[in-house]
């Protein structure tokens, strides 16, 4: 693996992990918003959880296909 492909692979993996982490943080903030609502806690609904989980699913797909995406990025950036 060449240096530019290795760099692209690292970039793709970082992006995938950050998508998963951002989604986990967003889900945690949603839960906290529902749990600590005043005067009484709100119910956690399914649809907002599904919408907030989309970046995590995308991040997992990016991590699974990271080598293919990294090759594509390396080709596009190699002018």
Secondary structure, DSSP 8 states (H G I E B T S, - for coil): --HHHHHHHHHHHHHHHHHHHHHHHHHHHHHHHHHT-SSS-----HHHHHHHHHHHHHHHHHHHTHHHHHHHHHHHH--
